[in-house]
Amino acid sequence: MHLVQVLLPLADNQGHPFADGLLREVREELVTRFGGVTAYGRAPAQGVWAHKGTRQKDDIAVVEVMVETLDVNWWAGFRSRLEYRLSQEELVVRAFEIRTF
């Protein structure tokens, strides 16, 4: 079993918030494909990093899915589609092996 997390910025690179339906559309795509999703969007996390000598920051929502089998190719394509749609250089999509009890 794996837990896949997608870290979604809530605004574009100029700080303009994405449309309200973005998180809902991502959730729906994942529910349709995997049968369920958890989204943490009400209290966004804040990411901070250094880029070309300046600090950048994002408010992000975390969307996660538990999957039996990790289809790396599908997730890479999903990430690429989101990067294009959101005009992002790179989004974080990460997976952790988990055990449930």
VMD Tcl script that builds the backbone (N, CA, C; Angstrom):
set m [mol new atoms 303]
animate dup $m
set s [atomselect $m all]
$s set {name element resname resid chain x y z} {
  {N N MET 1 A 0.855 -1.175 0.000}
  {CA C MET 1 A 0.000 0.000 0.000}
  {C C MET 1 A 0.893 1.228 0.000}
  {N N HIS 2 A 0.474 2.265 -0.730}
  {CA C HIS 2 A 1.216 3.519 -0.801}
  {C C HIS 2 A 0.280 4.691 -0.532}
  {N N LEU 3 A 0.841 5.722 0.044}
  {CA C LEU 3 A 0.153 6.994 0.209}
  {C C LEU 3 A 0.819 7.972 -0.753}
  {N N VAL 4 A 0.040 8.506 -1.692}
  {CA C VAL 4 A 0.556 9.471 -2.660}
  {C C VAL 4 A 0.024 10.845 -2.276}
  {N N GLN 5 A 0.923 11.796 -2.157}
  {CA C GLN 5 A 0.550 13.170 -1.800}
  {C C GLN 5 A 0.893 14.113 -2.947}
  {N N VAL 6 A -0.033 15.021 -3.225}
  {CA C VAL 6 A 0.159 16.070 -4.225}
  {C C VAL 6 A 0.115 17.390 -3.471}
  {N N LEU 7 A 1.169 18.193 -3.608}
  {CA C LEU 7 A 1.220 19.502 -2.967}
  {C C LEU 7 A 0.827 20.538 -4.017}
  {N N LEU 8 A -0.367 21.098 -3.861}
  {CA C LEU 8 A -0.928 22.019 -4.852}
  {C C LEU 8 A -0.830 23.466 -4.374}
  {N N PRO 9 A -0.181 24.323 -5.160}
  {CA C PRO 9 A -0.188 25.745 -4.800}
  {C C PRO 9 A -1.606 26.296 -4.967}
  {N N LEU 10 A -1.957 27.248 -4.134}
  {CA C LEU 10 A -3.288 27.842 -4.192}
  {C C LEU 10 A -3.321 29.119 -5.028}
  {N N ALA 11 A -2.131 29.573 -5.485}
  {CA C ALA 11 A -2.048 30.789 -6.302}
  {C C ALA 11 A -0.965 30.604 -7.360}
  {N N ASP 12 A -1.043 31.413 -8.410}
  {CA C ASP 12 A -0.038 31.342 -9.475}
  {C C ASP 12 A 1.249 32.037 -9.030}
  {N N ASN 13 A 2.225 32.079 -9.921}
  {CA C ASN 13 A 3.533 32.638 -9.579}
  {C C ASN 13 A 3.500 34.137 -9.280}
  {N N GLN 14 A 2.437 34.825 -9.688}
  {CA C GLN 14 A 2.290 36.244 -9.382}
  {C C GLN 14 A 1.437 36.470 -8.130}
  {N N GLY 15 A 1.005 35.396 -7.492}
  {CA C GLY 15 A 0.220 35.515 -6.270}
  {C C GLY 15 A -1.277 35.585 -6.460}
  {N N HIS 16 A -1.763 35.421 -7.700}
  {CA C HIS 16 A -3.206 35.452 -7.949}
  {C C HIS 16 A -3.803 34.071 -7.642}
  {N N PRO 17 A -4.814 34.015 -6.789}
  {CA C PRO 17 A -5.410 32.721 -6.434}
  {C C PRO 17 A -5.976 32.007 -7.667}
  {N N PHE 18 A -5.808 30.681 -7.672}
  {CA C PHE 18 A -6.434 29.874 -8.725}
  {C C PHE 18 A -7.938 29.856 -8.499}
  {N N ALA 19 A -8.682 29.521 -9.534}
  {CA C ALA 19 A -10.144 29.436 -9.444}
  {C C ALA 19 A -10.548 28.481 -8.325}
  {N N ASP 20 A -11.679 28.791 -7.690}
  {CA C ASP 20 A -12.169 27.979 -6.577}
  {C C ASP 20 A -12.357 26.517 -6.945}
  {N N GLY 21 A -12.662 26.247 -8.208}
  {CA C GLY 21 A -12.944 24.880 -8.616}
  {C C GLY 21 A -11.724 24.008 -8.833}
  {N N LEU 22 A -10.528 24.574 -8.774}
  {CA C LEU 22 A -9.329 23.791 -9.061}
  {C C LEU 22 A -9.183 22.595 -8.126}
  {N N LEU 23 A -9.227 22.834 -6.835}
  {CA C LEU 23 A -9.065 21.751 -5.869}
  {C C LEU 23 A -10.179 20.724 -6.036}
  {N N ARG 24 A -11.385 21.182 -6.291}
  {CA C ARG 24 A -12.513 20.278 -6.502}
  {C C ARG 24 A -12.286 19.402 -7.734}
  {N N GLU 25 A -11.789 19.973 -8.824}
  {CA C GLU 25 A -11.535 19.204 -10.048}
  {C C GLU 25 A -10.450 18.161 -9.844}
  {N N VAL 26 A -9.389 18.519 -9.132}
  {CA C VAL 26 A -8.324 17.555 -8.838}
  {C C VAL 26 A -8.876 16.430 -7.974}
  {N N ARG 27 A -9.640 16.795 -6.957}
  {CA C ARG 27 A -10.263 15.784 -6.089}
  {C C ARG 27 A -11.131 14.833 -6.891}
  {N N GLU 28 A -11.975 15.379 -7.769}
  {CA C GLU 28 A -12.884 14.540 -8.560}
  {C C GLU 28 A -12.130 13.578 -9.477}
  {N N GLU 29 A -11.063 14.058 -10.104}
  {CA C GLU 29 A -10.278 13.165 -10.963}
  {C C GLU 29 A -9.694 12.010 -10.162}
  {N N LEU 30 A -9.189 12.307 -8.971}
  {CA C LEU 30 A -8.587 11.252 -8.149}
  {C C LEU 30 A -9.634 10.307 -7.580}
  {N N VAL 31 A -10.790 10.822 -7.186}
  {CA C VAL 31 A -11.869 9.955 -6.693}
  {C C VAL 31 A -12.332 9.026 -7.805}
  {N N THR 32 A -12.488 9.569 -9.017}
  {CA C THR 32 A -12.931 8.751 -10.146}
  {C C THR 32 A -11.937 7.636 -10.424}
  {N N ARG 33 A -10.661 7.933 -10.373}
  {CA C ARG 33 A -9.645 6.925 -10.694}
  {C C ARG 33 A -9.380 5.961 -9.544}
  {N N PHE 34 A -9.342 6.461 -8.298}
  {CA C PHE 34 A -8.889 5.642 -7.178}
  {C C PHE 34 A -9.967 5.338 -6.143}
  {N N GLY 35 A -11.133 5.957 -6.252}
  {CA C GLY 35 A -12.225 5.640 -5.345}
  {C C GLY 35 A -12.273 6.462 -4.075}
  {N N GLY 36 A -11.295 7.326 -3.856}
  {CA C GLY 36 A -11.313 8.152 -2.655}
  {C C GLY 36 A -10.130 9.091 -2.632}
  {N N VAL 37 A -10.237 10.138 -1.823}
  {CA C VAL 37 A -9.176 11.138 -1.706}
  {C C VAL 37 A -9.365 11.885 -0.394}
  {N N THR 38 A -8.273 12.370 0.162}
  {CA C THR 38 A -8.323 13.277 1.308}
  {C C THR 38 A -7.641 14.558 0.886}
  {N N ALA 39 A -8.294 15.697 1.114}
  {CA C ALA 39 A -7.717 16.993 0.749}
  {C C ALA 39 A -7.670 17.875 1.979}
  {N N TYR 40 A -6.516 18.449 2.220}
  {CA C TYR 40 A -6.326 19.388 3.322}
  {C C TYR 40 A -6.212 20.773 2.706}
  {N N GLY 41 A -7.320 21.478 2.620}
  {CA C GLY 41 A -7.316 22.763 1.944}
  {C C GLY 41 A -7.802 23.927 2.780}
  {N N ARG 42 A -8.442 23.676 3.905}
  {CA C ARG 42 A -9.007 24.760 4.709}
  {C C ARG 42 A -7.939 25.542 5.472}
  {N N ALA 43 A -6.912 24.862 5.915}
  {CA C ALA 43 A -5.811 25.522 6.618}
  {C C ALA 43 A -4.545 25.233 5.818}
  {N N PRO 44 A -4.295 26.048 4.785}
  {CA C PRO 44 A -3.181 25.713 3.894}
  {C C PRO 44 A -1.840 25.715 4.607}
  {N N ALA 45 A -0.985 24.822 4.156}
  {CA C ALA 45 A 0.404 24.809 4.609}
  {C C ALA 45 A 1.152 25.886 3.834}
  {N N GLN 46 A 2.270 26.326 4.361}
  {CA C GLN 46 A 3.057 27.320 3.648}
  {C C GLN 46 A 4.440 26.757 3.382}
  {N N GLY 47 A 4.818 26.730 2.105}
  {CA C GLY 47 A 6.153 26.300 1.708}
  {C C GLY 47 A 7.022 27.511 1.455}
  {N N VAL 48 A 8.281 27.425 1.867}
  {CA C VAL 48 A 9.253 28.491 1.641}
  {C C VAL 48 A 10.517 27.846 1.111}
  {N N TRP 49 A 11.128 28.465 0.069}
  {CA C TRP 49 A 12.362 27.941 -0.484}
  {C C TRP 49 A 13.167 29.083 -1.095}
  {N N ALA 50 A 14.469 28.843 -1.268}
  {CA C ALA 50 A 15.343 29.833 -1.901}
  {C C ALA 50 A 15.453 29.497 -3.382}
  {N N HIS 51 A 15.309 30.532 -4.233}
  {CA C HIS 51 A 15.401 30.356 -5.684}
  {C C HIS 51 A 16.134 31.552 -6.268}
  {N N LYS 52 A 17.285 31.299 -6.844}
  {CA C LYS 52 A 18.096 32.362 -7.460}
  {C C LYS 52 A 18.354 33.512 -6.495}
  {N N GLY 53 A 18.671 33.158 -5.253}
  {CA C GLY 53 A 19.050 34.161 -4.272}
  {C C GLY 53 A 17.916 34.868 -3.555}
  {N N THR 54 A 16.672 34.540 -3.880}
  {CA C THR 54 A 15.547 35.161 -3.175}
  {C C THR 54 A 14.663 34.071 -2.591}
  {N N ARG 55 A 13.962 34.446 -1.561}
  {CA C ARG 55 A 13.031 33.501 -0.947}
  {C C ARG 55 A 11.683 33.564 -1.646}
  {N N GLN 56 A 11.132 32.405 -1.904}
  {CA C GLN 56 A 9.811 32.263 -2.507}
  {C C GLN 56 A 8.907 31.590 -1.479}
  {N N LYS 57 A 7.600 31.809 -1.591}
  {CA C LYS 57 A 6.686 31.097 -0.699}
  {C C LYS 57 A 5.384 30.799 -1.420}
  {N N ASP 58 A 4.747 29.746 -0.973}
  {CA C ASP 58 A 3.470 29.284 -1.508}
  {C C ASP 58 A 2.559 28.909 -0.359}
  {N N ASP 59 A 1.276 29.195 -0.502}
  {CA C ASP 59 A 0.271 28.522 0.314}
  {C C ASP 59 A -0.143 27.313 -0.505}
  {N N ILE 60 A -0.189 26.151 0.139}
  {CA C ILE 60 A -0.498 24.920 -0.586}
  {C C ILE 60 A -1.589 24.130 0.108}
  {N N ALA 61 A -2.280 23.348 -0.699}
  {CA C ALA 61 A -3.201 22.339 -0.193}
  {C C ALA 61 A -2.536 20.985 -0.441}
  {N N VAL 62 A -2.739 20.068 0.463}
  {CA C VAL 62 A -2.215 18.716 0.300}
  {C C VAL 62 A -3.389 17.805 -0.029}
  {N N VAL 63 A -3.238 17.074 -1.129}
  {CA C VAL 63 A -4.239 16.106 -1.567}
  {C C VAL 63 A -3.572 14.750 -1.538}
  {N N GLU 64 A -4.219 13.757 -0.906}
  {CA C GLU 64 A -3.577 12.447 -0.814}
  {C C GLU 64 A -4.533 11.320 -1.123}
  {N N VAL 65 A -3.930 10.242 -1.651}
  {CA C VAL 65 A -4.681 9.059 -2.064}
  {C C VAL 65 A -3.914 7.833 -1.592}
  {N N MET 66 A -4.636 6.831 -1.088}
  {CA C MET 66 A -4.018 5.540 -0.776}
  {C C MET 66 A -4.260 4.598 -1.952}
  {N N VAL 67 A -3.181 3.959 -2.422}
  {CA C VAL 67 A -3.276 3.053 -3.560}
  {C C VAL 67 A -2.586 1.735 -3.221}
  {N N GLU 68 A -3.156 0.642 -3.741}
  {CA C GLU 68 A -2.525 -0.669 -3.552}
  {C C GLU 68 A -1.233 -0.758 -4.351}
  {N N THR 69 A -1.319 -0.380 -5.619}
  {CA C THR 69 A -0.182 -0.477 -6.527}
  {C C THR 69 A 0.189 0.922 -6.987}
  {N N LEU 70 A 1.462 1.217 -6.962}
  {CA C LEU 70 A 1.939 2.539 -7.351}
  {C C LEU 70 A 2.259 2.537 -8.845}
  {N N ASP 71 A 1.440 3.234 -9.633}
  {CA C ASP 71 A 1.642 3.359 -11.072}
  {C C ASP 71 A 2.440 4.645 -11.323}
  {N N VAL 72 A 3.751 4.510 -11.316}
  {CA C VAL 72 A 4.645 5.659 -11.416}
  {C C VAL 72 A 4.414 6.440 -12.711}
  {N N ASN 73 A 4.171 5.756 -13.809}
  {CA C ASN 73 A 3.950 6.439 -15.089}
  {C C ASN 73 A 2.681 7.284 -15.059}
  {N N TRP 74 A 1.600 6.761 -14.468}
  {CA C TRP 74 A 0.372 7.543 -14.404}
  {C C TRP 74 A 0.595 8.793 -13.564}
  {N N TRP 75 A 1.241 8.639 -12.406}
  {CA C TRP 75 A 1.463 9.786 -11.523}
  {C C TRP 75 A 2.380 10.815 -12.169}
  {N N ALA 76 A 3.383 10.377 -12.930}
  {CA C ALA 76 A 4.262 11.322 -13.631}
  {C C ALA 76 A 3.462 12.119 -14.664}
  {N N GLY 77 A 2.572 11.459 -15.384}
  {CA C GLY 77 A 1.725 12.151 -16.347}
  {C C GLY 77 A 0.761 13.111 -15.677}
  {N N PHE 78 A 0.180 12.686 -14.566}
  {CA C PHE 78 A -0.737 13.538 -13.795}
  {C C PHE 78 A -0.009 14.806 -13.348}
  {N N ARG 79 A 1.201 14.623 -12.812}
  {CA C ARG 79 A 1.997 15.767 -12.370}
  {C C ARG 79 A 2.301 16.709 -13.534}
  {N N SER 80 A 2.693 16.157 -14.681}
  {CA C SER 80 A 3.000 16.985 -15.852}
  {C C SER 80 A 1.784 17.780 -16.313}
  {N N ARG 81 A 0.610 17.145 -16.311}
  {CA C ARG 81 A -0.619 17.842 -16.706}
  {C C ARG 81 A -0.931 18.994 -15.757}
  {N N LEU 82 A -0.748 18.756 -14.455}
  {CA C LEU 82 A -1.003 19.819 -13.476}
  {C C LEU 82 A 0.017 20.949 -13.610}
  {N N GLU 83 A 1.284 20.604 -13.824}
  {CA C GLU 83 A 2.305 21.638 -13.991}
  {C C GLU 83 A 1.964 22.537 -15.177}
  {N N TYR 84 A 1.540 21.931 -16.267}
  {CA C TYR 84 A 1.169 22.704 -17.455}
  {C C TYR 84 A -0.052 23.585 -17.162}
  {N N ARG 85 A -1.061 22.969 -16.582}
  {CA C ARG 85 A -2.306 23.686 -16.305}
  {C C ARG 85 A -2.106 24.865 -15.359}
  {N N LEU 86 A -1.204 24.692 -14.390}
  {CA C LEU 86 A -0.979 25.720 -13.377}
  {C C LEU 86 A 0.239 26.599 -13.688}
  {N N SER 87 A 0.871 26.366 -14.825}
  {CA C SER 87 A 2.074 27.116 -15.220}
  {C C SER 87 A 3.146 27.073 -14.136}
  {N N GLN 88 A 3.417 25.868 -13.647}
  {CA C GLN 88 A 4.416 25.675 -12.605}
  {C C GLN 88 A 5.629 24.957 -13.186}
  {N N GLU 89 A 6.830 25.341 -12.734}
  {CA C GLU 89 A 8.037 24.644 -13.165}
  {C C GLU 89 A 8.051 23.217 -12.647}
  {N N GLU 90 A 7.655 23.047 -11.395}
  {CA C GLU 90 A 7.662 21.709 -10.804}
  {C C GLU 90 A 6.685 21.658 -9.635}
  {N N LEU 91 A 5.855 20.641 -9.632}
  {CA C LEU 91 A 4.988 20.351 -8.494}
  {C C LEU 91 A 5.545 19.138 -7.770}
  {N N VAL 92 A 5.273 19.072 -6.486}
  {CA C VAL 92 A 5.711 17.912 -5.708}
  {C C VAL 92 A 4.575 16.896 -5.671}
  {N N VAL 93 A 4.887 15.710 -6.162}
  {CA C VAL 93 A 4.022 14.543 -6.011}
  {C C VAL 93 A 4.929 13.478 -5.413}
  {N N ARG 94 A 4.590 13.005 -4.227}
  {CA C ARG 94 A 5.467 12.070 -3.532}
  {C C ARG 94 A 4.672 10.884 -3.032}
  {N N ALA 95 A 5.368 9.762 -2.863}
  {CA C ALA 95 A 4.701 8.530 -2.427}
  {C C ALA 95 A 5.484 7.914 -1.277}
  {N N PHE 96 A 4.737 7.362 -0.348}
  {CA C PHE 96 A 5.309 6.689 0.803}
  {C C PHE 96 A 4.716 5.290 0.892}
  {N N GLU 97 A 5.543 4.316 1.151}
  {CA C GLU 97 A 5.002 2.989 1.406}
  {C C GLU 97 A 4.432 2.993 2.819}
  {N N ILE 98 A 3.227 2.450 2.968}
  {CA C ILE 98 A 2.576 2.441 4.266}
  {C C ILE 98 A 2.054 1.054 4.602}
  {N N ARG 99 A 1.826 0.851 5.872}
  {CA C ARG 99 A 1.133 -0.346 6.341}
  {C C ARG 99 A -0.099 0.115 7.111}
  {N N THR 100 A -1.211 -0.524 6.855}
  {CA C THR 100 A -2.412 -0.229 7.616}
  {C C THR 100 A -2.638 -1.361 8.599}
  {N N PHE 101 A -3.285 -1.051 9.720}
  {CA C PHE 101 A -3.514 -2.053 10.775}
  {C C PHE 101 A -4.986 -2.203 11.059}
}
mol reanalyze $m
mol bondsrecalc $m
mol representation Tube
mol addrep $m
